[in-house]
Amino acid sequence: MDSTRGNDPLRTLELLVGMIVSVMALLAGLVLVGTVVGTGAIPGVNAEVCASTAGDAPAFRRTEGDSTGPVGLGEGITWRADEVQICDPDPDGATRALAVLGLVVWAGAPLLFFSLLWRLLRRARREGVFADRVPGELRTLGRILIAWAALDFFVSGLVDAALLTRMTDSTVILSGDVPWLPVLVGVTLLALARVIAQAVDLRRDAEATI
């Protein structure tokens, strides 16, 4: 066996990302099947649909004369819930459809990102880190992350709002937080793509002078 190839860190990353893609695809498929046709009677294939909301949203209430929450708090200690999940254990077709739409955004974009990352690592290992197509693929990864963040905020927020409206007697317009981590990583990848592009130009100039 070639010891250099065995110690190649890009090969290790390629294998690791490939395993992540396989596991994500399997889990996403199982969750999708459970959401579409699952029932609570089948272990591991539960059709329960949940939506998240902030603790101060209309779906979270205090009862008259008393309040829900943790017991045993010390005097003067307050509490709040940052997020509450509202779940329907026996959803109808429309609720399932909304859940599938949210699942596509939640799982589809990361699966696409890691698949393209696997392809990028494979290309970089075979053709070199400064191969001609590496900067373009890095830009694609960065744009996917930024687009995913936008979709996650708007689409997932609207899906959660629609589910909360169906599950409660309140009307929710938009529910969700901006996923800043994908945005920051996406911007970082775009900046890295520019750096690699300059290195590719330098490599071309060096090759042209030889």
PAZAPA-4460 file (N, C-alpha, C; in steps of 0.05 Angstrom, whole numbers, plus 32768, in hexadecimal, padded with zeros to 4 digits):
% residues 210
    n_x    n_y    n_z   ca_x   ca_y   ca_z    c_x    c_y    c_z   seq   type   mol
   8011   7FE8   8000   8000   8000   8000   8011   8019   8000     1      M     A
   8008   802D   7FF2   8017   8047   7FF1   8013   8055   800B     2      D     A
   8029   8059   801B   8026   8065   8035   801E   8082   8033     3      S     A
   8026   8090   801D   801F   80AC   801A   8001   80AE   8017     4      T     A
   7FF5   809D   8006   7FD8   809D   8002   7FCA   8097   801C     5      R     A
   7FD5   8084   802C   7FC7   807C   8045   7FC7   8092   8059     6      G     A
   7FDB   80A5   8058   7FDD   80BB   806B   7FD1   80D5   805F     7      N     A
   7FC4   80D3   8049   7FB9   80EB   803C   7FA1   80F5   804C     8      D     A
   7FA3   810E   8058   7F8D   8118   8069   7F73   811D   8058     9      P     A
   7F77   8124   803F   7F5F   8129   802E   7F50   810F   8029    10      L     A
   7F5E   80F9   8027   7F51   80DF   8024   7F40   80D8   803D    11      R     A
   7F4C   80DE   8054   7F3D   80D9   806D   7F24   80EA   806F    12      T     A
   7F26   8104   8067   7F0F   8116   8067   7EFA   810C   8052    13      L     A
   7F04   8103   803C   7EF2   80FA   8027   7EE1   80E2   8031    14      E     A
   7EEE   80CF   803E   7EE0   80B8   8049   7ECD   80C0   805F    15      L     A
   7ED5   80D3   8070   7EC4   80DC   8086   7EAB   80EA   807B    16      L     A
   7EAF   80FC   8068   7E98   810B   805D   7E86   80F8   804E    17      V     A
   7E92   80E4   8040   7E81   80D0   8032   7E70   80C1   8046    18      G     A
   7E7B   80BA   805D   7E6B   80AC   8071   7E54   80BE   807C    19      M     A
   7E5B   80D8   8080   7E46   80EB   8089   7E30   80ED   8075    20      I     A
   7E36   80EE   805B   7E22   80F0   8046   7E10   80D8   8047    21      V     A
   7E1C   80C0   8049   7E0C   80A7   804A   7DF9   80A6   8061    22      S     A
   7E03   80AD   8079   7DF3   80AD   8091   7DDC   80C1   808F    23      V     A
   7DE3   80D9   8086   7DCF   80EE   8083   7DB9   80E6   806F    24      M     A
   7DC1   80DA   8059   7DAD   80D1   8045   7D9B   80BB   8051    25      A     A
   7DA7   80A9   8060   7D96   8094   806C   7D83   809F   8080    26      L     A
   7D8C   80B0   8092   7D7B   80BC   80A7   7D65   80CD   809A    27      L     A
   7D6D   80DD   8086   7D59   80EE   8079   7D43   80DD   806B    28      A     A
   7D4C   80C7   805F   7D38   80B5   8052   7D25   80A9   8066    29      G     A
   7D30   80A0   807D   7D1F   8094   8092   7D0B   80A8   809D    30      L     A
   7D15   80C1   80A3   7D03   80D5   80AD   7CEE   80DD   8099    31      V     A
   7CF5   80DE   807F   7CE2   80E4   806B   7CCD   80CF   8068    32      L     A
   7CD5   80B6   8069   7CC1   80A0   8068   7CAF   80A1   8080    33      V     A
   7CBB   80A6   8098   7CAA   80A8   80B0   7C96   80BE   80AF    34      G     A
   7C9F   80D5   80A4   7C8D   80EC   80A2   7C76   80E8   808E    35      T     A
   7C7C   80DA   8078   7C68   80D6   8063   7C55   80C0   806A    36      V     A
   7C5F   80A9   8072   7C4E   8091   8075   7C4F   8085   8091    37      V     A
   7C5F   8091   80A3   7C64   8084   80BD   7C4C   8087   80CF    38      G     A
   7C4B   8075   80E3   7C37   8076   80F8   7C45   8071   8112    39      T     A
   7C39   8079   8128   7C44   8074   8142   7C46   8057   814A    40      G     A
   7C39   8046   813B   7C39   8029   8142   7C53   801C   8138    41      A     A
   7C62   8028   8126   7C7A   801C   811C   7C92   8029   812A    42      I     A
   7CA1   801A   813A   7CB8   8025   8148   7CCD   8031   8134    43      P     A
   7CD5   8049   813A   7CE9   8056   812A   7CDF   8064   8111    44      G     A
   7CC5   8060   810B   7CB9   806D   80F4   7CA0   807B   80FE    45      V     A
   7CA5   8092   810B   7C90   80A1   8118   7C88   80B8   8106    46      N     A
   7C6E   80BC   8103   7C64   80D1   80F2   7C60   80EB   8101    47      A     A
   7C67   80EC   811A   7C63   8105   812A   7C70   811D   811D    48      E     A
   7C61   8132   811B   7C6B   814B   810E   7C6C   8160   8124    49      V     A
   7C83   816E   8126   7C87   8182   813B   7C90   819C   812E    50      C     A
   7C89   81B2   813C   7C91   81CD   8134   7C9C   81DB   814C    51      A     A
   7CB1   81EB   8148   7CBD   81F9   815E   7CB4   8216   815E    52      S     A
   7CB2   8221   8177   7CAA   823D   817A   7CB8   8248   8192    53      T     A
   7CBB   8262   8192   7CC7   8270   81A9   7CB5   826D   81C1    54      A     A
   7CC1   826F   81D9   7CB1   826C   81F1   7C9C   8280   81F5    55      G     A
   7C9F   8298   81EA   7C8B   82AD   81EE   7C76   82AE   81D7    56      D     A
   7C76   8299   81C6   7C63   8298   81B0   7C47   8291   81BB    57      A     A
   7C32   8296   81AB   7C17   8291   81B5   7C12   8273   81BC    58      P     A
   7C22   8261   81AF   7C1E   8245   81B4   7C27   823D   81D0    59      A     A
   7C35   824E   81DE   7C3F   8248   81F9   7C30   8259   820D    60      F     A
   7C20   824D   821F   7C0E   825C   8230   7C12   8256   824E    61      R     A
   7C08   8268   825E   7C05   8263   827A   7BE8   825F   8280    62      R     A
   7BE2   824C   8291   7BC6   8247   8298   7BBC   825C   82AC    63      T     A
   7BA2   825F   82AE   7B97   8273   82C1   7B9D   826A   82DE    64      E     A
   7BA7   827D   82EE   7BAC   8278   830A   7BC5   8269   8310    65      G     A
   7BD3   825F   82FB   7BEB   8250   82FF   7BFC   8253   82E6    66      D     A
   7C14   8249   82E7   7C25   824A   82CF   7C33   8230   82CB    67      S     A
   7C37   8229   82B2   7C45   8211   82AC   7C63   8216   82AE    68      T     A
   7C73   8201   82B3   7C8F   8206   82B5   7C9C   81F4   82CA    69      G     A
   7CB6   81F7   82CF   7CC5   81E7   82E2   7CBC   81EC   82FF    70      P     A
   7CBD   81D8   830F   7CB6   81DA   832C   7CCF   81DC   833D    71      V     A
   7CCC   81E6   8355   7CE2   81E6   8368   7CF5   81FE   8364    72      G     A
   7CEC   8213   8356   7CFE   822A   8353   7D00   823A   836D    73      L     A
   7D17   8245   8371   7D1B   8255   8389   7D0C   826F   8387    74      G     A
   7D09   827D   839E   7CFA   8296   839F   7D07   82AB   838D    75      E     A
   7CF7   82B8   837D   7D01   82CD   836C   7D0E   82C3   8352    76      G     A
   7D0F   82A8   834E   7D1B   829D   8336   7D06   829B   8320    77      I     A
   7D0C   82A6   8309   7CFA   82A5   82F2   7D03   828F   82DE    78      T     A
   7CF2   8289   82CB   7CF9   8276   82B7   7CED   827E   829C    79      W     A
   7CF8   8273   8287   7CED   8278   826D   7CF6   8261   825B    80      R     A
   7CE7   825B   8247   7CED   8246   8233   7CF5   8254   8219    81      A     A
   7D0D   824F   820F   7D16   825B   81F7   7D08   824F   81DE    82      D     A
   7D01   8236   81E1   7CF4   8228   81CA   7CE0   8213   81D4    83      E     A
   7CCA   8211   81C7   7CB6   81FD   81CE   7CAE   81EE   81B5    84      V     A
   7CAB   81D3   81B7   7CA3   81C3   81A1   7C85   81BC   81A4    85      Q     A
   7C76   81C0   818E   7C5A   81B9   818D   7C58   81A1   8179    86      I     A
   7C4D   818B   8182   7C4E   8172   8172   7C32   8167   816D    87      C     A
   7C2E   815C   8155   7C15   814F   814E   7C1C   8131   8149    88      D     A
   7C14   811F   815B   7C1B   8103   8159   7C0C   80F5   8142    89      P     A
   7BF6   8100   8139   7BE7   80F3   8124   7BE0   8108   810E    90      D     A
   7BF4   8111   80FF   7BF0   8127   80EC   7BDF   811E   80D4    91      P     A
   7BD1   8132   80C8   7BC2   812D   80B0   7BD4   8131   8098    92      D     A
   7BC9   812E   8080   7BDA   8130   8068   7BE7   814B   8064    93      G     A
   7BD8   8161   806A   7BE4   817C   8066   7BFB   8180   807A    94      A     A
   7BF8   8177   8092   7C0D   817A   80A6   7C26   816A   809E    95      T     A
   7C21   8152   8094   7C38   8142   808A   7C46   8150   8073    96      R     A
   7C36   815B   8061   7C43   8169   804A   7C54   8180   8053    97      A     A
   7C4A   8190   8066   7C5B   81A6   8070   7C74   819B   807E    98      L     A
   7C72   8185   808C   7C89   817A   8099   7C9E   8170   8085    99      A     A
   7C94   8165   806E   7CA6   815B   8059   7CB5   8173   804D   100      V     A
   7CA6   8189   8048   7CB3   81A1   803D   7CC9   81AB   804F   101      L     A
   7CC3   81AD   8069   7CD8   81B5   807C   7CEF   81A2   807D   102      G     A
   7CEA   8188   807A   7CFF   8174   807B   7D11   8177   8062   103      L     A
   7D06   817D   804B   7D16   8180   8033   7D2A   8197   8036   104      V     A
   7D21   81AD   8042   7D33   81C3   8047   7D48   81BC   805D   105      V     A
   7D3E   81AF   8072   7D4F   81A9   8089   7D65   8195   8082   106      W     A
   7D5E   8181   8072   7D71   816B   806C   7D7D   816D   8050   107      A     A
   7D6E   8178   803D   7D77   8178   8021   7D90   8189   801D   108      G     A
   7D90   81A1   8027   7DA7   81B3   8023   7DC1   81A8   8030   109      A     A
   7DC0   819F   8049   7DD9   8194   8055   7DE2   817B   8045   110      P     A
   7DCF   816B   803C   7DD7   8153   802D   7DE4   815B   8013   111      L     A
   7DDA   816F   8005   7DE6   8179   7FED   7E02   8185   7FF3   112      L     A
   7E04   8194   8008   7E1D   81A1   8010   7E33   818C   8014   113      F     A
   7E2D   8178   8025   7E41   8163   802B   7E47   8152   8013   114      F     A
   7E34   814E   8001   7E39   813E   7FE9   7E4D   814D   7FD7   115      S     A
   7E49   8168   7FD4   7E5B   8178   7FC4   7E76   817B   7FD2   116      L     A
   7E76   817C   7FEC   7E90   817D   7FFB   7EA0   8164   7FF7   117      L     A
   7E92   814D   7FF6   7E9F   8133   7FF1   7EAB   8134   7FD5   118      W     A
   7E9C   813E   7FC1   7EA7   813F   7FA6   7EBF   8152   7FA5   119      R     A
   7EBE   8169   7FB3   7ED4   817B   7FB4   7EED   816E   7FBF   120      L     A
   7EEA   8160   7FD6   7F01   8153   7FE2   7F0D   813E   7FCF   121      L     A
   7EFB   8130   7FC2   7F04   811B   7FAF   7F15   8128   7F98   122      R     A
   7F0B   813F   7F8E   7F19   814D   7F78   7F34   8158   7F82   123      R     A
   7F33   8164   7F9A   7F4C   8170   7FA5   7F61   815A   7FAA   124      A     A
   7F58   8143   7FB2   7F6B   812D   7FB8   7F77   8122   7F9E   125      R     A
   7F67   8122   7F88   7F71   8116   7F6F   7F80   812B   7F5E   126      R     A
   7F75   8144   7F5D   7F81   8158   7F4B   7F92   816D   7F5A   127      E     A
   7F90   816D   7F74   7F9F   8181   7F83   7F8D   8197   7F8F   128      G     A
   7F96   81A2   7FA5   7F86   81B7   7FB3   7F82   81CF   7FA1   129      V     A
   7F96   81D5   7F90   7F95   81EC   7F7F   7F8D   81E6   7F62   130      F     A
   7F7C   81D1   7F5F   7F72   81CA   7F45   7F5F   81E0   7F3B   131      A     A
   7F5C   81E1   7F20   7F4D   81F8   7F14   7F30   81FA   7F1E   132      D     A
   7F23   81E3   7F23   7F07   81E3   7F2A   7F01   81E5   7F48   133      R     A
   7F16   81E4   7F59   7F12   81E6   7F76   7F06   8200   7F7F   134      V     A
   7F0F   8218   7F75   7F02   8231   7F7E   7EE5   8232   7F78   135      P     A
   7EDD   8229   7F60   7EC1   822A   7F58   7EB0   8218   7F6A   136      G     A
   7EBA   8201   7F71   7EAB   81EF   7F82   7EA9   81FA   7F9E   137      E     A
   7EBE   8208   7FA8   7EBC   8215   7FC2   7EA7   822B   7FC2   138      L     A
   7EA6   823B   7FAC   7E91   824F   7FAA   7E75   8243   7FAA   139      R     A
   7E73   822C   7F9C   7E59   821F   7F9C   7E50   8216   7FB8   140      T     A
   7E64   820B   7FC7   7E5E   8203   7FE3   7E55   821B   7FF4   141      L     A
   7E64   8231   7FF1   7E5D   8249   8001   7E41   8253   7FFA   142      G     A
   7E3A   8254   7FE0   7E20   825D   7FD8   7E0A   824B   7FE2   143      R     A
   7E0F   8231   7FE2   7DFB   821E   7FEB   7DF5   8223   8009   144      I     A
   7E0A   8227   8019   7E06   822C   8035   7DF6   8246   803A   145      L     A
   7DFC   825B   802B   7DED   8274   802E   7DD0   8271   8025   146      I     A
   7DCC   8262   800F   7DB1   825E   8005   7DA2   824C   8019   147      A     A
   7DAF   8239   8025   7DA2   8227   8039   7D99   8238   8051   148      W     A
   7DAB   824A   805A   7DA3   825B   8071   7D8A   826B   806B   149      A     A
   7D89   8276   8052   7D71   8286   804B   7D58   8275   804A   150      A     A
   7D5B   825D   803D   7D44   824B   803B   7D3C   8241   8057   151      L     A
   7D50   823B   8068   7D49   8231   8082   7D3A   8246   8092   152      D     A
   7D41   825F   808F   7D33   8274   809D   7D17   8278   8093   153      F     A
   7D14   827C   8079   7CFA   8283   806D   7CE8   826A   806B   154      F     A
   7CF2   8255   805D   7CE0   823E   8059   7CDA   822F   8073   155      V     A
   7CEF   8229   8082   7CEA   821A   809B   7CDA   822C   80AF   156      S     A
   7CDF   8246   80AF   7CD0   8258   80C0   7CB2   8258   80B8   157      G     A
   7CAD   8259   809E   7C91   8259   8095   7C84   823E   809A   158      L     A
   7C93   8228   8096   7C88   820E   809C   7C81   820B   80B9   159      V     A
   7C93   8214   80CB   7C8D   8213   80E8   7C75   8224   80EE   160      D     A
   7C73   823C   80E2   7C5C   824D   80E7   7C42   8240   80DE   161      A     A
   7C43   8234   80C6   7C2B   8226   80BD   7C23   820F   80CF   162      A     A
   7C37   8200   80D8   7C31   81E9   80EA   7C25   81F3   8104   163      L     A
   7C31   8208   8110   7C27   8213   8129   7C0B   821E   8126   164      L     A
   7C05   822A   810F   7BEA   8234   810A   7BD6   821D   8109   165      T     A
   7BDF   8206   80FD   7BCD   81EF   80FB   7BC9   81E2   8116   166      R     A
   7BDE   81E2   8127   7BDD   81D3   8140   7BD2   81E4   8157   167      M     A
   7BD1   81FE   8154   7BC7   820F   816A   7BB1   8221   815F   168      T     A
   7BA5   8231   8171   7B90   8243   8168   7B9C   825F   8164   169      D     A
   7BB6   8261   8160   7BC3   827A   815B   7BCD   827B   813E   170      S     A
   7BD0   8293   8133   7BDA   8297   8118   7BF7   82A1   811B   171      T     A
   7C0A   8291   8111   7C26   8298   8112   7C30   829E   80F6   172      V     A
   7C3C   82B5   80F2   7C45   82BE   80D7   7C60   82B2   80D0   173      I     A
   7C73   82B4   80E1   7C8E   82AA   80DB   7C9B   82A2   80F6   174      L     A
   7CA7   828B   80F6   7CB4   8281   810E   7CCF   8275   8106   175      S     A
   7CE5   8280   8112   7CFF   8275   810B   7D15   8289   8111   176      G     A
   7D2D   827F   8113   7D45   828F   8118   7D58   828E   8100   177      D     A
   7D67   82A2   80FC   7D7B   82A2   80E6   7D92   828F   80ED   178      V     A
   7D97   827B   80DC   7DAD   8268   80E1   7DC8   8275   80D9   179      P     A
   7DD4   8282   80EC   7DEC   8292   80E6   7E04   8281   80DF   180      W     A
   7E06   8268   80EA   7E1E   8258   80E6   7E21   8251   80C8   181      L     A
   7E0C   8247   80BA   7E10   8242   809D   7E18   825C   808D   182      P     A
   7E0D   8273   8096   7E14   828C   8088   7E32   8292   808B   183      V     A
   7E3B   8290   80A4   7E58   8296   80A9   7E6A   8282   809B   184      L     A
   7E63   8268   809C   7E74   8254   808E   7E73   8258   8070   185      V     A
   7E5B   8260   8066   7E59   8265   8049   7E6A   827C   8040   186      G     A
   7E69   8292   8050   7E7A   82A9   8049   7E98   82A2   804B   187      V     A
   7E9F   8291   805F   7EBB   8288   8061   7EC3   8278   8049   188      T     A
   7EB2   8267   803F   7EB8   8257   8027   7EBB   8268   800F   189      L     A
   7EAB   827D   800C   7EAD   828F   7FF6   7EC8   829E   7FF6   190      L     A
   7ED0   82A7   800F   7EEA   82B4   8011   7F01   82A1   800B   191      A     A
   7EFE   8288   8015   7F13   8274   800F   7F15   826E   7FF2   192      L     A
   7EFE   826E   7FE4   7EFE   826A   7FC7   7F0E   827F   7FB8   193      A     A
   7F0C   8298   7FC1   7F1C   82AE   7FB5   7F3A   82AA   7FB9   194      R     A
   7F41   82A1   7FD2   7F5D   829C   7FD8   7F68   8285   7FC6   195      V     A
   7F59   826F   7FC5   7F61   8258   7FB5   7F63   8260   7F97   196      I     A
   7F50   8271   7F8E   7F51   827A   7F72   7F6A   8289   7F6C   197      A     A
   7F73   829A   7F7E   7F8D   82A8   7F7A   7FA4   8295   7F7A   198      Q     A
   7FA3   8280   7F8B   7FB8   826C   7F8B   7FB9   825D   7F71   199      A     A
   7FA1   8257   7F66   7F9F   8249   7F4C   7FAC   825A   7F36   200      V     A
   7FA7   8274   7F37   7FB3   8286   7F23   7FD1   8286   7F25   201      D     A
   7FDB   8287   7F3E   7FF8   8286   7F42   8004   826C   7F38   202      L     A
   7FF5   8256   7F3C   7FFF   823C   7F32   8000   823C   7F14   203      R     A
   7FEC   8247   7F07   7FEC   8249   7EEA   8003   825A   7EE0   204      R     A
   8008   8270   7EED   801F   8281   7EE5   8039   8273   7EE8   205      D     A
   803C   8264   7EFE   8055   8255   7F03   8058   8240   7EEE   206      A     A
   8043   8232   7EE6   8044   821D   7ED2   804B   8229   7EB6   207      E     A
   8041   8242   7EB2   8045   824E   7E98   8063   8257   7E94   208      A     A
   8070   825C   7EAA   808C   8266   7EA9   80A0   824F   7EA7   209      T     A
   8096   8237   7EAC   80A8   8220   7EAC   80AD   8216   7E8F   210      I     A
***
